[in-house]
């Protein structure tokens, strides 16, 4: 292609003179730059997708705020294992927000952080926050599913690929509190049952999601 172009230039130089050759060169370069710019822009987020991802970033940060509030509640009733479990849950939600943050910035989008709503701060009994956590994760799953549908409608294959990680993650996010809830219900009022579960939950540790490993973002996930 380059050989053909410069051969054309030599022909034009003979027939049209130096100024014409210069104009052909400028036209070729600017057209190429415009083509490259157009190619880069096809990978950018649509405003609709960007706004939806920004909304989800806020939802993930709120989730972390909610779980931190639950952790504080468990500390107040002397259940450090439950408190630890919720604290780790909060760290996971921060990581989820960071994944979305990185995706928006990597795609040339603009992250806009909105105010985070205040979470609930008190519960009637130790079982209630776990039940609320389970219900909350069901809502989050619905939000992720809506984002996947939007990505497909927008033909945003990059966002869809990223969101598939969340689709898989939400299976575990629902399962974990559901399992604890069922365990508490099966144990009922058995002596020491609550403290047995508390010791079990104290062993949970935060593991950085592999999708964040090595990524550069606006700040650490935790």
Long-range contacts (C-beta under 8 A, 24 or more apart in sequence): 43-107, 43-108, 43-158, 44-107, 44-108, 44-109, 45-104, 45-107, 45-108, 45-109, 45-156, 45-159, 46-154, 46-156, 48-150, 48-154, 49-150, 49-151, 49-154, 49-156, 49-159, 50-104, 50-109, 50-110, 52-146, 52-147, 52-150, 53-100, 53-103, 53-104, 53-109, 53-147, 53-159, 54-104, 54-111, 54-112, 54-113, 54-114, 55-114, 56-100, 56-143, 56-144, 56-147, 57-97, 57-100, 57-101, 57-104, 57-111, 57-113, 58-113, 58-114, 58-116, 59-140, 59-143, 60-93, 60-94, 60-96, 60-97, 60-100, 60-140, 61-93, 61-94, 61-97, 61-113, 61-116, 62-116, 62-117, 62-119, 63-93, 63-96, 63-136, 63-140, 64-89, 64-90, 64-91, 64-92, 64-93, 64-94, 64-97, 65-90, 65-116, 65-117, 65-118, 65-119, 66-119, 66-120, 66-136, 67-93, 67-133, 68-119, 69-119, 69-120, 69-121, 70-123, 70-129, 70-132, 70-133, 72-121, 73-121, 73-122, 73-123, 73-129, 74-126, 74-129, 77-126, 79-126, 79-194, 79-198, 80-198, 80-202, 81-197, 81-198, 81-199, 81-200, 81-201, 81-202, 81-203, 82-126, 82-129, 82-130, 82-197, 82-198, 82-201, 84-201, 84-202, 84-204, 85-180, 85-201, 85-202, 85-204, 86-129, 86-133, 88-204, 88-205, 88-206, 89-133, 91-206, 91-221, 91-222, 92-173, 92-206, 92-209, 94-221, 94-222, 95-208, 95-209, 95-212, 95-221, 95-222, 96-166, 96-169, 96-209, 97-221, 98-212, 98-217, 98-218, 98-219, 98-220, 98-221, 99-162, 99-165, 99-166, 99-209, 99-211, 99-212, 99-221, 101-217, 101-218, 102-212, 102-215, 102-216, 102-217, 102-218, 103-158, 103-159, 103-162, 105-217, 105-218, 107-158, 107-159, 111-218, 126-184, 126-194, 127-181, 127-184, 127-185, 130-177, 130-180, 130-181, 130-184, 131-177, 131-181, 133-177, 134-174, 134-177, 134-178, 134-181, 137-170, 137-173, 137-174, 137-177, 138-174, 140-170, 140-173, 141-170, 141-173, 141-174, 144-170, 165-209, 165-211, 169-209
